[in-house]
């Protein structure tokens, strides 16, 4: 029937560096198939893995082997016949656990097969020894009946089997010695692996510290990003305020242009104001001159006519001048405001105190 696969998984395959016995050397560039095989003919178990056309694992499971978990996703075992240590890196802790459980199951089955084989060997050896003793007695009594020939033949066969058993015992002793030496090497390799585990633990601790430092740095960068976002919001508000101010400036510039246009006619208005001011000042001077002349004329009239009767001739549109004789102060009160004083003609009469027409 040959070998049959009983369990299959996928993992990254490593082998211990033969020169340093500490560092791992990748045996596959990627995850490959790793399978347990059972050989019905030999009643043995093997772990086999192939990467393309290259066999990277061909390890026969023996009861003395031990599969060790060195991390959550990595495990290893030593193979004395291959004189190496295999390591498997899995994608999950569950896959590693299933592989380890299967390793323990196969290891126990290999132990039971070895025990049964030893029991069969011991039984055959004892039977051969007993037959050998009986054969010696038969040789002593070879003169007894025709059955002696058959017994002698059987004794010869048993002697041959005993010789073969002794040879097998020597072979097993050599193999046992080889296994002890292999176990010693595996123990040394296991100790080195334990040292490697400690080194890996230190590296893991350093990686964890580095991870914490990077996480702290990430937190700082996130805080800086938050501050940048707040600055962006403030910049947006400032831009809005700048746009409002620019709009106000444009409005003020429009008003300023209107004022500038209005200021262009201010010189003309000022010139007109100056002209009007000059006219007013000239009119005021003329008025002051007229007032002075009126005051002077009034003074002259009062001086000439104060204290006596006056003959006053008032012009009339119908009758010409009419004659009045009265004091000048009364005449000034009676005359209408529209009649200028220079139009009066006066004569002085010393003896008359009457008013005539």
C-alpha positions as CSV (number, residue, x, y, z in Angstrom):
1,X,0.0,0.0,0.0
2,X,3.0,2.4,0.5
3,X,2.8,5.7,2.4
4,X,-0.4,7.6,3.0
5,X,-0.7,11.3,4.1
6,X,-2.6,11.6,7.4
7,X,-2.2,15.4,8.0
8,X,-1.3,18.4,5.9
9,X,-0.7,22.1,6.6
10,X,1.3,25.0,5.2
11,X,4.2,26.8,6.8
12,X,7.6,28.5,6.2
13,X,10.4,26.0,6.6
14,X,13.7,26.8,8.3
15,X,16.8,24.8,9.2
16,X,19.4,25.6,11.9
17,X,22.7,27.0,10.5
18,X,25.1,24.0,10.7
19,X,28.1,26.3,11.3
20,X,26.7,28.4,14.2
21,X,24.0,26.1,15.4
22,X,22.2,29.3,16.5
23,X,20.8,31.2,13.5
24,X,17.9,30.0,11.3
25,X,18.4,29.6,7.5
26,X,15.2,29.7,5.4
27,X,14.7,26.5,3.4
28,X,11.7,27.9,1.5
29,X,11.1,31.2,-0.1
30,X,7.4,31.1,0.8
31,X,4.9,29.0,2.7
32,X,4.9,25.4,1.5
33,X,2.9,22.2,2.1
34,X,4.1,20.1,5.1
35,X,2.6,16.7,5.6
36,X,2.6,13.7,7.9
37,X,2.9,10.3,6.1
38,X,2.3,6.8,7.5
39,X,4.2,3.8,6.0
40,X,2.0,0.8,6.4
41,X,4.7,-1.7,5.4
42,X,7.3,-0.4,7.8
43,X,4.8,0.8,10.4
44,X,6.6,4.2,10.5
45,X,5.8,7.9,10.3
46,X,7.6,10.7,8.4
47,X,7.2,14.5,8.0
48,X,7.8,15.4,4.3
49,X,7.8,18.8,2.6
50,X,8.7,19.6,-1.0
51,X,9.5,23.1,-2.5
52,X,9.1,22.6,-6.3
53,X,11.4,19.7,-7.2
54,X,13.5,20.0,-4.0
55,X,12.8,17.9,-0.9
56,X,13.4,20.2,2.1
57,X,12.0,18.0,4.9
58,X,12.3,14.2,5.1
59,X,12.2,13.4,8.8
60,X,11.3,10.0,10.3
61,X,9.4,10.4,13.6
62,X,10.9,8.5,16.5
63,X,9.7,8.2,20.2
64,X,12.7,10.2,21.3
65,X,11.9,13.3,19.3
66,X,10.3,16.4,20.9
67,X,8.4,19.2,19.1
68,X,8.9,22.6,21.0
69,X,6.9,25.7,20.6
70,X,9.3,28.7,20.8
71,X,6.7,31.4,20.1
72,X,3.1,31.8,19.3
73,X,3.6,30.9,15.6
74,X,6.9,29.0,15.5
75,X,8.0,25.5,16.5
76,X,11.0,23.2,16.0
77,X,12.2,19.7,16.4
78,X,15.6,18.0,16.1
79,X,16.3,15.1,13.7
80,X,19.4,13.1,14.7
81,X,19.5,11.1,11.5
82,X,19.4,14.2,9.3
83,X,21.8,15.9,11.8
84,X,19.8,19.1,11.8
85,X,17.0,21.0,13.5
86,X,13.9,21.9,11.6
87,X,11.8,25.0,12.3
88,X,8.3,25.9,11.0
89,X,6.7,29.3,10.9
90,X,2.9,29.3,10.8
91,X,0.5,32.0,9.9
92,X,-1.6,31.5,13.0
93,X,-1.3,30.0,16.5
94,X,-4.1,27.6,15.8
95,X,-2.1,26.0,12.9
96,X,0.9,25.6,15.2
97,X,-1.2,24.0,17.9
98,X,-2.7,21.5,15.5
99,X,0.7,20.5,14.1
100,X,2.1,20.1,17.7
101,X,-0.8,17.9,18.7
102,X,-0.4,15.7,15.6
103,X,3.4,15.5,16.3
104,X,2.7,14.2,19.8
105,X,0.1,11.7,18.4
106,X,2.5,10.3,15.8
107,X,5.3,10.2,18.3
108,X,3.1,8.0,20.6
109,X,2.2,5.8,17.7
110,X,5.9,5.3,16.9
111,X,6.6,4.4,20.5
112,X,3.9,1.8,20.5
113,X,5.2,0.3,17.2
114,X,8.7,0.2,18.6
115,X,7.4,-1.6,21.8
116,X,5.5,-4.2,19.8
117,X,8.6,-4.8,17.6
118,X,10.8,-5.3,20.7
119,X,8.2,-7.8,22.2
120,X,8.2,-9.8,19.0
121,X,12.0,-9.8,19.0
122,X,12.3,-11.0,22.6
123,X,9.7,-13.7,22.1
124,X,11.5,-15.0,19.0
125,X,14.8,-15.0,20.8
126,X,13.5,-16.9,23.8
127,X,11.9,-19.5,21.6
128,X,15.1,-20.0,19.7
129,X,17.1,-20.5,22.9
130,X,14.6,-23.1,24.1
131,X,14.8,-24.9,20.8
132,X,18.6,-24.9,21.0
133,X,18.6,-26.6,24.4
134,X,16.1,-29.3,23.2
135,X,18.2,-29.9,20.1
136,X,21.3,-30.7,22.2
137,X,19.3,-33.3,24.1
138,X,18.1,-34.8,20.9
139,X,21.6,-35.0,19.6
140,X,22.5,-37.0,22.7
141,X,19.7,-39.4,22.0
142,X,20.2,-39.5,18.2
143,X,19.9,-43.2,18.3
144,X,16.2,-42.9,19.2
145,X,13.7,-43.5,16.3
146,X,13.2,-42.0,12.8
147,X,11.8,-38.7,14.2
148,X,15.3,-37.7,15.3
149,X,16.1,-36.5,11.8
150,X,13.2,-34.1,11.7
151,X,14.1,-32.7,15.2
152,X,17.7,-32.2,14.1
153,X,16.5,-30.2,11.1
154,X,14.3,-28.0,13.3
155,X,17.2,-27.5,15.7
156,X,19.4,-26.3,12.8
157,X,16.8,-23.8,11.8
158,X,16.6,-22.5,15.3
159,X,20.3,-22.2,15.6
160,X,20.3,-20.1,12.4
161,X,17.5,-17.9,13.8
162,X,19.4,-17.5,17.0
163,X,22.5,-16.5,15.1
164,X,20.5,-13.9,13.2
165,X,18.9,-12.7,16.4
166,X,22.3,-12.2,18.0
167,X,23.4,-10.3,14.9
168,X,20.2,-8.2,15.1
169,X,20.9,-7.5,18.8
170,X,24.4,-6.3,17.9
171,X,22.9,-4.1,15.2
172,X,20.3,-2.7,17.6
173,X,23.1,-2.0,20.1
174,X,25.0,-0.1,17.5
175,X,21.8,1.8,16.6
176,X,21.1,2.4,20.2
177,X,24.6,3.9,20.6
178,X,24.0,6.0,17.6
179,X,20.7,7.2,19.0
180,X,22.4,8.1,22.3
181,X,25.0,10.1,20.5
182,X,22.3,11.7,18.4
183,X,20.4,12.5,21.6
184,X,23.5,14.1,23.0
185,X,23.8,16.2,19.9
186,X,20.1,17.0,20.0
187,X,20.4,18.0,23.6
188,X,23.2,20.3,22.7
189,X,21.2,21.7,19.8
190,X,18.2,22.1,22.1
191,X,20.3,24.0,24.6
192,X,21.6,26.2,21.8
193,X,18.0,26.6,20.6
194,X,17.0,27.6,24.2
195,X,19.8,30.2,24.0
196,X,18.4,31.3,20.7
197,X,15.0,31.6,22.3
198,X,16.5,33.8,25.0
199,X,18.1,35.9,22.3
200,X,14.8,36.1,20.4
201,X,13.1,37.1,23.6
202,X,15.6,40.0,24.1
203,X,15.1,41.0,20.5
204,X,11.3,40.8,20.9
205,X,11.6,43.0,24.0
206,X,13.7,45.5,22.0
207,X,11.2,45.3,19.2
208,X,8.4,45.9,21.7
209,X,10.2,49.0,23.1
210,X,10.8,50.2,19.6
211,X,7.1,49.7,18.8
212,X,6.1,51.6,21.9
213,X,8.4,54.5,20.9
214,X,7.0,54.5,17.4
215,X,3.5,54.4,18.8
216,X,4.3,57.4,20.9
217,X,5.8,59.1,17.9
218,X,2.6,58.3,16.0
219,X,0.5,59.9,18.8
220,X,2.7,63.0,18.6
221,X,2.2,63.2,14.8
222,X,-1.5,62.8,15.2
223,X,-1.6,65.6,17.7
224,X,0.4,67.7,15.3
225,X,-2.0,66.8,12.5
226,X,-4.9,68.0,14.8
227,X,-3.0,71.2,15.4
228,X,-2.5,71.6,11.7
229,X,-6.2,71.1,11.1
230,X,-7.0,73.8,13.7
231,X,-4.6,76.1,12.0
232,X,-6.3,75.4,8.7
233,X,-9.6,76.3,10.2
234,X,-8.1,79.5,11.6
235,X,-6.6,80.3,8.2
236,X,-10.0,79.7,6.6
237,X,-11.6,82.2,9.0
238,X,-8.8,84.7,8.3
239,X,-9.3,84.3,4.6
240,X,-13.0,85.0,5.0
241,X,-12.2,88.0,7.1
242,X,-9.6,89.2,4.5
243,X,-12.3,88.8,1.8
244,X,-14.7,90.9,3.9
245,X,-12.0,93.6,4.4
246,X,-11.2,93.5,0.7
247,X,-14.8,94.1,-0.1
248,X,-15.0,97.0,2.4
249,X,-11.8,98.4,0.8
250,X,-13.4,98.2,-2.6
251,X,-16.4,100.0,-1.3
252,X,-14.2,102.7,0.3
253,X,-12.2,103.1,-2.9
254,X,-15.5,103.6,-4.8
255,X,-16.5,106.2,-2.2
256,X,-13.0,107.8,-2.5
257,X,-13.3,107.9,-6.3
258,X,-16.7,109.7,-5.9
259,X,-15.1,112.1,-3.5
260,X,-12.2,112.7,-5.9
261,X,-14.7,113.4,-8.7
262,X,-16.5,115.8,-6.4
263,X,-13.2,117.4,-5.3
264,X,-12.5,118.2,-9.0
265,X,-15.3,120.9,-8.9
266,X,-14.3,122.2,-5.5
267,X,-11.7,124.7,-7.0
268,X,-14.4,126.0,-9.3
269,X,-16.8,126.4,-6.4
270,X,-14.0,128.1,-4.3
271,X,-13.3,130.4,-7.2
272,X,-17.0,131.3,-7.4
273,X,-17.1,131.7,-3.6
274,X,-14.1,134.0,-3.8
275,X,-15.7,136.0,-6.6
276,X,-19.0,136.3,-4.6
277,X,-17.0,137.2,-1.5
278,X,-15.2,139.9,-3.4
279,X,-18.6,141.2,-4.7
280,X,-20.0,141.1,-1.2
281,X,-16.9,142.9,0.2
282,X,-17.2,145.5,-2.6
283,X,-20.9,146.0,-1.9
284,X,-20.1,146.2,1.8
285,X,-17.5,148.9,1.1
286,X,-20.0,150.7,-1.1
287,X,-22.6,150.4,1.6
288,X,-20.2,151.7,4.2
289,X,-19.3,154.6,2.0
290,X,-23.0,155.4,1.4
291,X,-23.7,155.1,5.1
292,X,-20.8,157.5,5.7
293,X,-22.1,159.9,3.1
294,X,-25.6,159.7,4.6
295,X,-24.3,160.3,8.1
296,X,-22.2,163.2,6.8
297,X,-25.2,164.6,4.9
298,X,-27.4,164.3,7.9
299,X,-24.9,166.0,10.1
300,X,-24.6,168.9,7.5
301,X,-28.3,169.2,7.3
302,X,-28.8,169.3,11.1
303,X,-26.0,171.9,11.4
304,X,-27.5,174.1,8.8
305,X,-31.1,173.9,9.8
306,X,-31.1,173.2,13.6
307,X,-32.9,175.8,15.7
308,X,-35.1,177.7,13.0
309,X,-37.9,177.1,10.5
310,X,-37.2,175.6,7.3
311,X,-38.9,175.9,4.0
312,X,-39.0,172.4,2.7
313,X,-39.9,171.7,-0.9
314,X,-40.9,168.2,-1.4
315,X,-41.0,166.9,-5.0
316,X,-44.4,165.6,-6.2
317,X,-45.1,163.8,-9.4
318,X,-48.2,166.0,-10.1
319,X,-47.5,169.4,-8.5
320,X,-43.8,169.5,-8.7
321,X,-42.2,170.8,-5.4
322,X,-44.5,171.5,-2.5
323,X,-43.4,173.9,0.2
324,X,-43.2,173.0,3.9
325,X,-42.0,175.0,6.8
326,X,-41.1,172.7,9.7
327,X,-38.2,171.5,11.8
328,X,-36.0,169.0,9.9
329,X,-36.4,166.3,12.5
330,X,-40.2,166.3,12.1
331,X,-39.7,166.4,8.3
332,X,-37.4,163.3,8.5
333,X,-40.1,161.4,10.5
334,X,-42.9,162.4,8.0
335,X,-41.0,161.6,4.8
336,X,-41.4,158.1,3.3
337,X,-38.3,155.8,3.4
338,X,-38.3,155.6,-0.4
339,X,-37.6,159.4,-0.8
340,X,-33.9,160.1,-0.7
341,X,-32.9,163.1,1.3
342,X,-30.6,164.6,-1.4
343,X,-33.8,165.3,-3.4
344,X,-35.1,167.9,-0.9
345,X,-34.7,171.6,-1.6
346,X,-34.6,173.8,1.5
347,X,-34.7,177.5,2.1
348,X,-34.3,179.4,5.3
349,X,-36.9,182.0,6.4
350,X,-36.0,183.8,9.5
351,X,-39.2,185.8,10.2
352,X,-41.9,183.3,9.2
353,X,-43.1,180.5,11.5
354,X,-46.0,179.4,9.3
355,X,-46.4,176.6,7.0
356,X,-47.7,177.6,3.5
357,X,-48.7,175.7,0.4
